[in-house]
Amino acid sequence: MTTPSAPPNPLAVSRDARGVVTLTLDDPVRFNALGDGMLAALQQALADVARDDTARVVVLAASGKAFCAGHNLKDMAAHPDKAWYQKLFAQCSRMMLAIQQLPVPVIARVQGMATAAGCQLVAQCDLAVAADDATFATSGIHYGLFCATPSVPLVRNVPLKRAMEMLLTGDFIDARTAQAEGLVNRVVPQAQLDAEVERLVQSILEKPRAAVAMGKALVYQQRELGVEAAYQLAGQAMATNMMDAAAQEGARAFAEKRTPAWKPAR
């Protein structure tokens, strides 16, 4: 039996008039595996969003029964070469970092299973909404491969002992457990998944783009610092933020007990 090949266009990209960009992993036969083609398509799409000053939110979705099964082990077994593996994992890491470095929030819309690098993808997104039948695992250990790169965002989402349990056992957790442990923000029935994602999107769209971008960058920067340096960086960021026209308008609106009149482009 042959391994299904990746489709020529494994990622569907759409954008609405509000600046909401939806990236849909579209390789359902291979459970949306993160092969070279998918990673390259994601990297390009994220770079396009980064250059688009009118983009406001990215929704990362998937087609088929699975969100993402991570790297394709059949492809990996067919290339028993360290240099090939190093290139693959470096390519994946660049894409994951691009999500964090994007100036707009990225929301994972999760249905079905998210395993190994697929679970990493959920953890790397800024926000995540899951269907109540979604499942999550860092399952590489079942095949002798510790999920080292998935551990990077996982331990920044989930308490260490729970993350270690996932990494060392490879066992699945359900959506409610994922929510309780901080891997996802919201869990709803499958039929309500799009509506719940839209609620988050709409809430973000109501905020000034500049403040959201500055805030996202600050959160990830200060997280890696000691508390004193983090406070110094955060104080500088807030002072800079307050000089922005949108923040000045927000402060005036608060003082005058009215709704801020922000320009749509901000």
C-alpha positions as CSV (number, residue, x, y, z in Angstrom):
1,M,0.0,0.0,0.0
2,T,1.4,3.4,-1.0
3,T,1.5,6.5,1.2
4,P,-0.9,9.2,0.0
5,S,1.0,12.1,-1.4
6,A,0.5,15.7,-0.2
7,P,-1.9,17.8,-2.3
8,P,-0.3,20.6,-4.5
9,N,-2.0,23.2,-2.4
10,P,-2.1,21.9,1.2
11,L,-3.2,25.2,2.7
12,A,-6.4,27.2,1.9
13,V,-6.1,30.9,2.5
14,S,-9.1,33.3,2.7
15,R,-9.5,36.9,4.0
16,D,-12.6,38.9,4.8
17,A,-13.2,42.6,4.6
18,R,-12.5,43.0,8.3
19,G,-8.9,41.8,7.9
20,V,-9.6,38.3,9.4
21,V,-7.3,35.8,7.6
22,T,-8.3,32.2,7.8
23,L,-5.6,29.6,7.1
24,T,-7.0,26.1,6.7
25,L,-4.8,23.1,6.7
26,D,-6.2,21.2,3.8
27,D,-4.6,17.8,3.6
28,P,-7.2,15.6,5.3
29,V,-6.1,12.3,3.8
30,R,-2.7,12.8,5.6
31,F,-4.5,14.2,8.7
32,N,-3.0,17.6,7.8
33,A,0.6,16.5,8.5
34,L,3.3,19.1,8.8
35,G,5.4,18.0,5.8
36,D,7.7,20.3,3.8
37,G,4.9,21.5,1.6
38,M,2.5,22.4,4.4
39,L,5.2,24.1,6.4
40,A,6.3,26.1,3.4
41,A,2.8,27.2,2.7
42,L,2.2,28.2,6.3
43,Q,5.5,30.1,6.4
44,Q,4.5,32.0,3.2
45,A,1.0,32.8,4.4
46,L,2.3,34.1,7.8
47,A,4.8,36.3,6.0
48,D,2.0,37.7,3.9
49,V,0.0,38.5,6.9
50,A,3.0,40.1,8.6
51,R,3.3,42.5,5.6
52,D,-0.4,43.3,5.6
53,D,-1.0,46.4,7.8
54,T,-4.8,45.9,7.5
55,A,-4.7,42.3,8.8
56,R,-6.3,42.0,12.3
57,V,-6.6,38.4,13.2
58,V,-5.5,35.0,11.9
59,V,-7.7,31.9,12.4
60,L,-5.8,28.6,12.0
61,A,-8.3,25.9,11.0
62,A,-8.2,22.5,9.5
63,S,-10.3,20.3,7.1
64,G,-11.3,16.7,7.7
65,K,-11.5,14.6,10.9
66,A,-8.2,15.8,12.4
67,F,-6.8,19.2,13.2
68,C,-3.2,18.1,12.7
69,A,-1.3,14.8,13.3
70,G,2.1,16.5,13.4
71,H,5.0,15.3,11.2
72,N,4.4,12.3,9.0
73,L,6.4,9.4,10.5
74,K,6.3,7.5,7.2
75,D,8.1,10.4,5.5
76,M,10.6,10.5,8.3
77,A,11.2,6.8,8.1
78,A,11.9,7.1,4.4
79,H,14.7,9.6,5.0
80,P,17.1,8.1,7.6
81,D,19.4,11.1,7.4
82,K,20.3,13.5,10.3
83,A,20.7,16.4,7.9
84,W,17.2,15.8,6.5
85,Y,15.7,15.7,10.0
86,Q,17.6,18.8,11.1
87,K,16.2,20.7,8.1
88,L,12.6,19.5,8.8
89,F,12.7,20.5,12.5
90,A,14.4,23.8,11.8
91,Q,11.7,24.6,9.1
92,C,9.0,23.7,11.6
93,S,10.5,25.8,14.3
94,R,10.8,28.8,12.0
95,M,7.1,28.5,11.2
96,M,6.1,28.2,14.9
97,L,8.2,31.3,15.8
98,A,6.5,33.2,12.9
99,I,3.2,32.7,14.7
100,Q,4.6,34.2,17.8
101,Q,6.2,37.1,16.0
102,L,3.1,37.9,14.0
103,P,1.7,41.4,15.1
104,V,-1.8,40.0,15.1
105,P,-3.4,37.3,17.3
106,V,-3.6,33.8,16.0
107,I,-6.5,31.6,17.1
108,A,-6.4,27.9,16.6
109,R,-9.8,26.4,15.7
110,V,-9.4,22.8,16.8
111,Q,-11.5,19.8,15.7
112,G,-10.5,16.1,16.0
113,M,-7.1,15.2,17.2
114,A,-4.0,17.4,17.5
115,T,-0.9,15.2,18.1
116,A,2.8,15.7,18.4
117,A,3.7,18.8,16.3
118,G,-0.1,19.3,15.8
119,C,-0.4,19.7,19.6
120,Q,2.6,22.0,19.4
121,L,0.8,24.1,16.8
122,V,-2.2,24.5,19.2
123,A,0.1,25.5,22.0
124,Q,2.0,28.0,19.8
125,C,-1.1,29.9,18.9
126,D,-2.1,32.9,21.0
127,L,-5.6,31.5,21.6
128,A,-7.4,28.2,21.0
129,V,-11.0,27.2,20.7
130,A,-11.7,23.4,20.6
131,A,-14.7,21.2,19.9
132,D,-15.7,19.2,22.9
133,D,-14.6,15.9,21.1
134,A,-11.1,17.2,20.3
135,T,-8.2,15.3,21.7
136,F,-4.5,16.2,22.3
137,A,-1.3,14.2,22.7
138,T,2.4,14.5,22.4
139,S,2.5,11.0,21.1
140,G,6.0,10.6,19.7
141,I,7.3,8.7,22.7
142,H,5.1,5.8,21.6
143,Y,7.4,5.5,18.6
144,G,10.7,6.1,20.4
145,L,10.7,9.8,19.6
146,F,10.4,12.3,22.5
147,C,8.4,15.3,21.4
148,A,11.3,17.8,22.1
149,T,10.2,20.7,19.9
150,P,6.5,20.3,20.9
151,S,7.7,20.6,24.5
152,V,8.8,24.2,24.0
153,P,5.3,25.8,23.7
154,L,3.7,23.0,25.8
155,V,5.6,23.8,29.0
156,R,4.7,27.5,28.4
157,N,1.0,26.6,28.4
158,V,0.6,23.7,30.8
159,P,2.0,23.2,34.3
160,L,5.3,21.4,34.2
161,K,4.2,18.1,35.8
162,R,1.2,17.8,33.5
163,A,3.3,18.6,30.5
164,M,5.9,16.0,31.5
165,E,3.1,13.4,31.9
166,M,1.9,14.2,28.3
167,L,5.5,14.0,27.0
168,L,6.6,10.9,28.8
169,T,3.4,8.8,28.3
170,G,2.1,10.1,25.0
171,D,-1.4,9.6,26.3
172,F,-4.3,11.6,25.0
173,I,-6.1,14.2,27.0
174,D,-9.6,15.4,26.1
175,A,-10.7,18.9,25.3
176,R,-12.1,19.7,28.8
177,T,-8.8,18.6,30.4
178,A,-6.9,20.7,27.8
179,Q,-9.0,23.7,28.8
180,A,-8.5,23.1,32.6
181,E,-4.7,22.9,32.1
182,G,-4.4,26.0,29.9
183,L,-3.8,24.4,26.5
184,V,-7.0,25.8,25.0
185,N,-9.2,28.8,26.1
186,R,-12.7,27.6,25.2
187,V,-14.5,24.3,24.6
188,V,-17.8,24.1,22.8
189,P,-19.8,21.5,20.9
190,Q,-18.7,21.0,17.3
191,A,-21.7,22.7,15.9
192,Q,-20.9,25.9,17.9
193,L,-17.2,26.0,17.1
194,D,-17.3,28.6,14.4
195,A,-19.6,30.8,16.4
196,E,-17.3,30.7,19.4
197,V,-14.3,31.5,17.3
198,E,-16.2,34.4,15.8
199,R,-17.0,35.7,19.3
200,L,-13.2,35.9,20.1
201,V,-12.5,37.4,16.7
202,Q,-15.1,40.1,17.2
203,S,-13.8,41.0,20.6
204,I,-10.3,41.5,19.2
205,L,-11.6,43.5,16.3
206,E,-13.1,46.0,18.7
207,K,-9.6,46.8,20.1
208,P,-7.0,49.1,18.5
209,R,-4.6,47.2,16.2
210,A,-1.6,49.0,17.5
211,A,-2.3,48.2,21.1
212,V,-2.9,44.5,20.3
213,A,0.3,44.3,18.4
214,M,2.4,46.0,21.0
215,G,0.8,43.9,23.8
216,K,1.3,40.6,22.0
217,A,5.0,41.3,21.5
218,L,5.5,42.5,25.0
219,V,3.9,39.4,26.6
220,Y,6.2,37.0,24.8
221,Q,9.3,39.1,25.4
222,Q,8.7,39.6,29.2
223,R,7.9,36.0,29.7
224,E,11.5,35.0,29.1
225,L,12.9,37.6,31.5
226,G,13.5,37.9,35.2
227,V,10.7,39.7,37.0
228,E,12.7,43.0,37.4
229,A,13.7,43.1,33.8
230,A,10.1,42.2,32.8
231,Y,8.7,45.1,34.8
232,Q,11.2,47.5,33.2
233,L,10.3,46.3,29.7
234,A,6.6,46.3,30.4
235,G,6.7,49.9,31.8
236,Q,8.5,51.1,28.7
237,A,5.9,49.3,26.5
238,M,3.0,50.9,28.3
239,A,4.5,54.4,28.1
240,T,5.0,54.0,24.4
241,N,1.5,52.5,24.0
242,M,0.1,55.6,25.8
243,M,1.6,57.9,23.2
244,D,-0.4,56.1,20.5
245,A,-3.4,58.1,19.2
246,A,-5.8,55.2,20.0
247,A,-4.7,55.1,23.6
248,Q,-5.0,58.8,24.0
249,E,-8.5,58.6,22.6
250,G,-9.3,55.8,24.9
251,A,-8.2,57.8,27.9
252,R,-10.2,60.8,26.9
253,A,-13.3,58.6,26.3
254,F,-12.9,57.1,29.8
255,A,-12.6,60.6,31.4
256,E,-15.6,61.8,29.4
257,K,-17.7,58.6,30.0
258,R,-18.2,57.7,26.4
259,T,-17.2,55.0,23.9
260,P,-13.8,55.4,22.3
261,A,-14.1,56.6,18.7
262,W,-11.2,54.6,17.1
263,K,-10.4,54.8,13.5
264,P,-11.2,51.4,11.7
265,A,-7.7,51.1,10.4
266,R,-6.3,51.0,14.0
